[in-house]
Amino acid sequence: MATGHTDPHRRARILAATLDLIVEEGVAGVSHRKIAARAQVPLGSMTYHFTGIDDLLREAFTGHADHYVTLFEQHLGGATTPDEAREAVTDLIHTLSEGPNRDLVLTQELYTLAARHEQYRVLCRTWMRRSRDLLEQHFSPPTARQLDALIEGLTLHRAMDDHPPDRALTREAVARITRAVP
C-alpha cells in the first residue's frame, strides 16, 4: 500500500472507513481522527481530500445512495413486461430487507441527518428522484412514487420484524399499487 500523496486509493479508503465507522458508532461517533486511523492514512489526509466532516459525510452517503441506485438498476433493468417489472420490485424489496444490516444502518443514519440538515435532504431527494426515474421506465410517475415509498417502507418493516411478511404479501402489495390485482 502506497503511503504518500501518490496513493490512488487513499480517498476511497477514507470513504470506506467513514461508512464502516458510521455503521459501528453512528454519525455522532465519527471524527477525522477515528476515520484516519481506520483508513490507515495520516490525519492530514483528511483535510487534503475533504474540506470538512460534512463534505466527507456527504460524499460517503452519496456513495451509499449510488449503491442503492445500482441495486434498482440491476433488478429493474432486465424487466421487459409489466409483470416482470412487478416481480423485479418484489425481488428488490426482499433483496434490500434480507441484505446486510450495514445498508439498513447507513440508510437510517442518512435519514436522521436529512431530518435535521438541508444538505442531506437534498442528497435524499436526489437519490429518490434517481430511484423513481428507474421505476418510471415501467410505471407511471404517480405509481413510481408510490412504489418507491412501498420499497422503503416494506424494506424497513421486513428487516425489523421477527417474522417478516412473505413474498406473497410483498407481491400483492406491489400488484395493488400497480393496479394489477388479480
LINDAZI-V558371 format. One record per pair of residues at least 12 apart in sequence whose C-alpha atoms are under 7 Angstrom apart, sorted by sequence separation. I is the first residue (numbers start at 1). GAP is how many residues later the second one is. If there is no record, write none. Layout:
i=I gap=GAP
i=I gap=GAP
//
This chain:
i=76 gap=12
i=132 gap=12
i=75 gap=13
i=132 gap=13
i=32 gap=14
i=132 gap=16
i=18 gap=17
i=75 gap=17
i=17 gap=18
i=72 gap=20
i=14 gap=21
i=17 gap=21
i=14 gap=22
i=17 gap=22
i=14 gap=25
i=13 gap=26
i=147 gap=30
i=146 gap=31
i=143 gap=34
i=143 gap=35
i=11 gap=38
i=19 gap=41
i=18 gap=42
i=15 gap=45
i=61 gap=49
i=85 gap=53
i=82 gap=56
i=93 gap=58
i=97 gap=58
i=72 gap=59
i=96 gap=59
i=97 gap=59
i=62 gap=61
i=69 gap=61
i=73 gap=61
i=93 gap=61
i=97 gap=61
i=98 gap=61
i=65 gap=62
i=69 gap=62
i=93 gap=62
i=97 gap=62
i=23 gap=79
i=90 gap=80
i=90 gap=81
i=23 gap=82
i=27 gap=82
i=23 gap=83
i=26 gap=83
i=22 gap=84
i=90 gap=84
i=86 gap=88
i=86 gap=89
//
